[in-house]
């Protein structure tokens, strides 16, 4: 279980990031490029060069399913407006 380390609440966002690609065949170097991916979830403030994003948050604010991205791999963070509807 992960709780935010700071008083800043996590934001719902899309993280656009690049991943490493490796080739072990005869592919030309000019044809090898890092892959671009997008992930959605609750993003915590960056800390020590790492951006963390959780794919699940319970009603108490506990975060689960956390991915840690080195900030050098993150291309964009797109905030998504989100609020819980009140229980009735």
C-alpha positions as CSV (number, residue, x, y, z in Angstrom):
1,X,0.0,0.0,0.0
2,X,1.4,3.4,-1.0
3,X,0.4,6.7,0.6
4,X,1.6,10.0,-0.8
5,X,4.8,11.2,0.9
6,X,3.8,14.8,0.7
7,X,0.6,16.8,1.6
8,X,0.1,17.4,-2.2
9,X,-2.7,15.0,-3.2
10,X,-2.1,12.8,-6.3
11,X,-3.6,14.0,-9.6
12,X,-5.4,11.8,-12.2
13,X,-3.3,12.0,-15.3
14,X,-2.0,10.4,-18.4
15,X,1.8,9.8,-18.4
16,X,3.4,9.6,-21.9
17,X,6.7,7.8,-21.6
18,X,9.4,6.1,-23.7
19,X,10.7,2.7,-23.1
20,X,14.0,1.0,-24.0
21,X,14.1,-1.1,-27.2
22,X,16.9,-3.6,-27.9
23,X,17.6,-5.6,-31.0
24,X,19.7,-8.8,-31.2
25,X,19.3,-9.3,-34.9
26,X,20.6,-7.7,-38.1
27,X,18.3,-4.6,-37.9
28,X,20.0,-1.4,-38.9
29,X,20.7,1.0,-36.1
30,X,18.6,3.7,-37.9
31,X,15.6,1.5,-37.6
32,X,15.7,1.0,-33.9
33,X,13.8,3.7,-31.9
34,X,12.4,3.8,-28.3
35,X,8.7,2.9,-28.1
36,X,6.2,5.5,-26.8
37,X,3.5,4.4,-24.4
38,X,0.7,6.1,-22.4
39,X,-0.5,5.1,-18.9
40,X,-3.4,6.5,-16.9
41,X,-3.7,6.8,-13.1
42,X,-3.0,8.9,-10.0
43,X,0.3,10.7,-10.3
44,X,2.3,11.6,-7.2
45,X,4.7,14.6,-7.1
46,X,8.2,13.8,-8.5
47,X,10.7,12.8,-5.9
48,X,14.4,12.0,-6.3
49,X,14.2,11.9,-10.1
50,X,11.3,9.4,-10.0
51,X,7.6,10.0,-11.0
52,X,5.2,7.5,-9.6
53,X,1.7,6.6,-10.9
54,X,-0.9,4.3,-9.3
55,X,-3.6,2.5,-11.3
56,X,-5.9,2.1,-8.3
57,X,-7.0,4.4,-5.4
58,X,-9.4,3.4,-2.7
59,X,-11.9,5.8,-1.0
60,X,-9.3,6.5,1.8
61,X,-6.7,7.7,-0.7
62,X,-4.5,4.6,-0.5
63,X,-2.7,3.9,-3.8
64,X,-2.0,0.5,-5.3
65,X,-0.5,-0.9,-8.6
66,X,2.3,1.7,-8.6
67,X,4.6,2.2,-11.6
68,X,7.9,4.2,-11.0
69,X,9.2,6.1,-14.1
70,X,12.7,7.6,-14.2
71,X,11.9,11.3,-15.1
72,X,14.2,11.1,-18.1
73,X,11.7,8.6,-19.7
74,X,8.6,10.8,-19.1
75,X,7.7,13.0,-22.1
76,X,4.4,14.5,-20.9
77,X,2.0,14.4,-18.0
78,X,-1.6,15.4,-19.0
79,X,-3.8,16.2,-16.1
80,X,-7.4,14.8,-16.2
81,X,-10.1,16.5,-14.2
82,X,-11.5,13.9,-11.7
83,X,-13.5,14.0,-8.5
84,X,-15.3,11.3,-6.6
85,X,-19.1,11.6,-6.5
86,X,-20.5,11.7,-3.0
87,X,-22.0,8.5,-1.6
88,X,-25.8,8.5,-1.0
